[in-house]
Amino acid sequence: ATPTSKLTVDTTKSGAVIDRNIFGQFAEHLGTGIYGGIWVGTDSKIPNTNGIRNDVVTALKAIKVPNVRWPGGCFADEYHWEKGIGKGKRPVTLNSNWGGVIEPNTFGTDEFMEFTRQVGTEAYVSANVGSSTPQETAEWLEYMTSEKETSLAMARRENGHPAPYSVAFLGIGNESWGCGGNMTPEHYTDEYRQFSTYAKNYNPAQTGDKRMKKVASGANVDDYNWTEVFMKNKSGDVDALSLHYYSGFEAWPPYQPASGFDETEYAKVIKTALRMEDLVSKHSAIMDKYDPQKKIALAVDEWGAWYKGEPGTNPGFLYQQNSQRDAILAAVSINIFTRHADRVRMANIAQMINVLQAMILTDGDKMILTPTYHVFKLYVPFQDATVIPVTYEAGTYTRGGITLPRADIIAARGKDGKVYLSITNIDPTQPLEIDASVLGLKAKSATGETLTAPKIDSINTFDNPNVVTTKAFSATARNGSLILKVAPESVTVVSLD
Ligand code: AHR
């Protein structure tokens, strides 16, 4: 028999607002994430606007990307922004972190800002702390945001952008405990104070709510001491502290193939993703001690599945396929962020195109949308929505000695006033019937979309791009409750009418 679950959605109560920035993206100079994935150049035969792929921009606009973090990652702490501006030939440098390949610097600050303009998203610029100076960061901000006639602001004008850019977020260092300088938390906290002092945004439009938010480089996974030391000793303006956690492997290095795995491997990977709950809870508890009013956000600005690179690709390029497993993984991770929406107000999946758990894969002029992309599209109504509490008991699913919750469900009131429900059936072996009582609302029906796949390791390929895709879903009321029957290994988002 199909398992059933009683669900109660209490629309008379509300929780925190789900900051749209938890749906943020990350685009690093890594593999073909930028070159080929975003940037093809104005001379390319691939349809582009000012060198940026049209197909990619159209796809990204549909998922309403709130912010894009750039230029890294580890790349950011070796990046010197002045090499990436100007109309003439730019210096050619090495990308020492990612495959030791040539970095042509043809995609720099002005191209990134043009990309954010086309997508309609906000810029999250990651500044170099590890191998740079506060002065270099200060000058970069002056170049980007000053409206005065300073030499740097004039250079920006000559490079084609008279008006100051908006820098919504500034990351001060990346993984400063590792590739960003191998610092101790004590040392980094001092660096933060110094860099932050000179990191000024001059854009006159960026005041009040629009002021540039500063993100400190935070802990690796369960390094709670990092969070403790930073929170205790910080000073100056701090808007967010980051956390990086990659799932998909139990021990470094990542060994799982991105496709062609069995159900036990599926269960193992989802278990690693669910660890996010414990990490976010524990880091938040430390932050609560020093910031009970939750003024400082926890920014999970790198998360996602990290698998073994695809056979035949450069291992330094971190190119991996994306299966229905990744759709489930994305949904349960986002659900964790929404349950901590009072503290987790930013998250950036790694990475947007052609790298790790990507939204989009490209090959020459071809482009495919991954199962993860479809989850981000389904979740658009949850951007800036208000959490509605739910209770349910759906039982568990066990495979290979690993026990997982069978379902993961969240609800929220969207900005349009409608009540939205997201139901993830983690169990790949059985459908699930949800018997939903909706308090405070006479819900007669539910309509939306569901993301299903023939198999848990189904993928979209350039030859077969729609193996994993969404289809219409609807449910009606029976005896006063809504009956929603969802497929195995599926993610479903509906609005209640
Ligand atoms: O996303 C790939 C890399 O993972 C980033 O450059 C780094 O910050 C992290 O270790």
Residues whose N, C-alpha, C, O or C-beta is under 5 A from the ligand:
A	BS01	AHR	G73 C74 F75 E175 A350
